[in-house]
Amino acid sequence: MDAPPAPPLRKIIHIDMDAFYASVEQRDDPALRGRPLAVGYAGPRGVVAAASYEARRFGVRSAMASSTARRKCPELIFVPPRFDAYRAVSRQIHAIFADFTSLIEPLSLDEAYLDVTGADSATDVATRIRARIRAETGLTASAGVSYNKFLAKIASDQNKPDGLCVVTPRQGAAFAAALPVARFHGVGPKTAARMAQLGIHDGAQLRDYDLAALHQHFGKAAAYYHAAAHGHDDRPVRPDREHKSISAERTFDVDLIRPADLIAALEPIADAAWVRVERSGLHGRTVTLKVKYADFSIMTRSRSFAAPVADLRAFSDAGAALMNALCPVPRGVRLLGLGLSAFHHPAQDGARQLGLALPPVTERT
């Protein structure tokens, strides 16, 4: 099959701060520098929000249960997150971006796409941005430079920490072909496992797989996967990009049925989801619970509030209330998920964050 037509040439930079939360903590407390550090809570239901590079050497990763992280690294130091501090640094970083381009698509507090197509050299722009971030914040950032978002994002992770990787149009197809499919944006562990069953382990095998057959297995996403394997991605940088929802979920080794077990299992899921909410810098009004039963049927329950959910406790309580309303469950539960949606950007949100202090406005299934 012929390769998809090449998209118009762009100059895209993906900037990703290095171990952002942990690096801010180490910057602000010299006693933490060079030591294995986790941002999060050490309790039995705690979740790691971020890990320093010293901790990552032991296998500690974000979204990992704190108890697991402690087993991997007994010397691990936990510090509670300070999201106000992270937001302040994020504002500094985004102000630097704005000095180089108005085409900025934030992905979270610590990463963004920049379209600098009008610049003489995107590599020079990325170098200057990284230098200013270091000078003005005392932190390091890694950058990927390429002609599309797919390659720029992967490139930013190529030489971390404090690295720069450039993938030119001439290199793009070969670069994508050599990648394990698990590194493709949008290919999670389950999709990678399904691809492996089809004999697809890297970009070259994905590129050479028949698109029609690929579509039978992966639906609408097949066209994106196939194009990316050729080094193509025509998505523009969207300054007005909006999150529709942010969530986390977990599949259990053993189906749960007791209400107490379900409520307990929901707590670390809420923690993991709230880390992502805080990282986005967004405020949302709708909490959604997802339940997948042992027979693979799925049920969702949502509750919307008049003002944004105030904090983790309010978010977790809303999830627990939705879970309690479903109990006793008719059959075992194999997966739970909890998410937040109906976002308002903080700058547009003049209302005080009352969270659960106000009665629900709507409830839907």
N, C-alpha and C positions, 0 to 999 in steps of 0.2 A: 504494500500500500504506500502511496506517495506520502511524503511528510507534509504536515499542515503548512500553509503559507506562513512565511515569517511576518510577525507583527511589525508595525512601525518602530523604528529605533528610538529608544528612550535612554536617558541616563538616570538610573535609580540608585539611591543609597539606602541601605538598611542599617540604622544605628541601634546597637543593643548594649546597654550598660552591663558591666561585668559584676555578677553577683551583687546586684544593686543594693538590696536591703542590708545584706551582711557587710558590704563595703562601706555603707554609710555608718553603720555601727562601729566598725573598726577605725574609720576616720575620726569619729567623734570621741572614741575611748581608746587611747594608745595601748592600754593594757590588753586589749583584745586582738591586737595586730599579730599576725603570724600564728594564731591559735585556731583550732577547729571550733567554729561558731555556727549556731543555728538561731535564726530569728523565729520565734514561736514560743510555745509553752510546753514545759516538760511533763505535764500531768499525763495520766494514763490515756486520756482522750485527746491529747494535744496533737497538733499537726505542724510540721516544719513549713514555714512560709518561705524561707530562703536559707541557703547554706553557703558558707565561705568556701573558697577553693581548698583550704586546708581540711575542711570537713568532707568535701567531695571526694578527696583521695581515699576516704574510708567507705565510700558508697552512699553517703548521706545526700538526699535529694529533696527538693521542694515537693510538697504534698505527701511526704512520707509520714507515717505515724511517728510521733516523738519517741515512743517506746522502742520502735524498730531502729530509729536513728541512734538511740542510746546504746543499743546492743552492738551496732556496727562500730560505734566510736565511744567507748566508755568515758573518754576525757572531754566529750562534747560540752560546750558551754551554751546554755540557752539564754537568750535575752528577749524580753517582750517586744513586739513590734511597736514602732513609733511612726504611724502613718502620716502624721502632720509633718514630721521631718522629711519623709520620703517625698511627700507632695511638694514641699518647698524646694527640694533639689530638682524635682521634675520640672517645676516652673522655670528654674534657671536653665535647664537643658533645652527646653522648648523655646525659650527666648533666644538661645544661641542658634537653634535651627532657623528661626524666623529671620535672622540676619542674612541668611543665604538663599532662602526660597520661601514662597508663600504656599507651595504645594507640599503640605505636611500631613501625613495620615498617622496619627498616634494609634498604637496598638495597646499600649498600657502606659503606666507611669515611666517606664524605663526603656521603651523601644518605640521606634517610628520608622516609617518609610518617608523618604524625601525624593521628589522629582526635581532634578537640577539639569534638565535637558538643555537649557539655554547656556549653561556654563561651558567654558572652553575645556575644562578637565574635571570630571566628576571625582577622580582620584585625588586631585588637589583639594577640592572642596571637602571631601571626607577627612583628609589629613588635617586641614585647618580646623574643622569642627572638633575632632578628637583632641587637638592641642588646646583649644579653648575650654573644652569640658575639663580637662586635667587642670588647667591654670585657674579656672574660676570655681571649680567645685572640689578639687583635690581627689577626684575619682577618675577611673579609666573607663573607656568605652571601646567596643570593637565595632568595626564597620565592614559591610559587604558592598561592593560596587559592581553593578552589572547593567545590562540593558533591559531587565525586567524584574518584577518583584520576587518571583520564585527563586531565581538565581541569587539575587542580592541578599535575601534572607538566609539562604543556606551558606552563602559566602561569609556572612557576618559571624557565623559560628565556627568557621574553618580554622582560624588562628587565635582563638580565645585563650587566655584573656589578653586585653590590650593589643589586639591584632587588627590587621587590615588585609582583606583578600579581594582581588579584582578578577572578575570573569568577563573577558571581552567577547564580542559577538563571534569571533573566530573560534573561541574556546568553548562556547556555551554548550553545544551539542555533545562534545566529548565529556565535558564536566558532568552533565546530567546523566550520561550513559554509565559513568563509573560509580554513581551514587547507589548505595543500598536503598531499596524502595522505602524502608522505614524512615529515611531522612527526608522524604518528599513531604512538603507541607500538605496537610490534609490526610496523610496516610498514618493512621494510628495503629496500635498493636494488633487490633482485630483485623483491620484491612490488610496489614502486612502479612498476617498469618494466612488469610484467604488467598492472597497473591502467591505466597509460597506454595500453597497446595496446587496452584496452577503452573508452578515452575517459574514464577516471576520473582527473582531475588534482587535484581538491580535494574538501573535505568535502561540499559541496553536490551534486556529481556522484555521490559515493559514497552519500550519503543517498537520492538519487532512483533509484539503480540497483535493479533487482528483486532481492530477497533470494534467491529460488530460483536465479536465474541466477548471482548472486554465489557461492552455495554450490557450484555446479558448478566454479567456477574456484579457490576458496580453501578448500573443505571446512569444517571446524568453525570456523575462524577467521572465516568470513564473518559470522556472527551478531554477533561482537564488533565487527568493523569497522563493520557497519551501525548497530549501536546507538551506537557512539562518534560516528558522523557525525551522529546526532541529539542529541549532547551527553549520552548516557546511559552509565553504567558502574556496575554494581551490585557490583563487587568490594569487599569490606570491607578495612579495614586489618588485617593479620594479624601480631600480635606474634611468633607462632611460625613465621613463614614460613621455609622451609628451601630452600637451593639444592640442586638435584639434581646439577648438574654445572656446571663452568665451563670454557670451551674457547675456542680460536681456530682458524681455518682459512684457507687461501689457495688460490685457483684460479690455475693457472699459464697464462701465455700460450702456452707450448710444453709438450707432454707430456714428462714426465721418465721415464727408464728406468734410467740408470746409478745404482748404489748410492751412489756418492760424491755425485752431484747430489741425490739424495733426502735423504741425511743432512744435507747443507748447507742444503737448502731447509727442513728441519724446524726448524733452530735459531732463526730469527726468529719462527716460529710458536709455539715454546715460550716465547720471550721475551714475546710479546704475550699469550699465555694466562696466564703467570705474573703479569703486571701485574694482570690481572683477579682472579687468586687473592689476591694481596696486598691489593688494594683491598677484597675481601670480608672480609678478616680471618679466613678459615676455613682449616682444615687438613684435607687429604684423603689417603686411602690408596690410591686406585685411579687409575691412569694409563691413558687410552684413546687409541689411535691410530686415526684414520679415514683410509681410503684410497679415493678415487674414481678408477676407471680410465678410460681413454679411451672405453670403451664404456658409461660411466656406471654400471657395476656398482660396488657399494660393499662394502668389507670393513672390519671393525673388529677390533682386537685389544686386550685389556685385561690389565693385571697389577695385582694387589692386594698390598699390603705389610702387615706386622703393625703398623707404626706410621706416622704421617703422613709424607708426603714432606717432606724437611727444607727444601729450598731449590731455586732455579732450576736449579742444576747437577744435582741429583738428579733433578728432573723431566725435564730435557732428556736426561739419560743414559737414563732409563727409556724415553722415547720413541724414542731412537736404537736401544736394544736391541730394542724391538718392531719397528722398521723393518728392522733388520738381519735379524731372523728371517723376514721376508717376502721378502728378496732372495735370488736375482734375481726381480724381478717379472715376471709372465707377459705383461704388456702395459704400454703407457705410462700414466703417472699424471697426471691432470689436476688433482687436488686432494688436499691433505693437511690433516689437522686433528689437534690434540692437546688433550686435556682432563683434568681432575681431578674426581673424585667420591668418594663414601663419606666425607662430611665429618663432622668432629667440631668442635663449638665449642671454642675454646681453653680456656674456663672449665671444660669438661667433660672435657678431655683431660689426664689426669694423667700419661700416658706421656711419656717423653722422646722427642723427634723423632729417630728413628734413620734414617729415610729408607731408602736402599738398603743400609744396613749389614745389614739382616735379609733372609733369603731370602723370595721371594715366597710368599704363602699360596695364592693361586689365580691361574689364568690362563684366560681364556675368550674365545670369539669372539662 
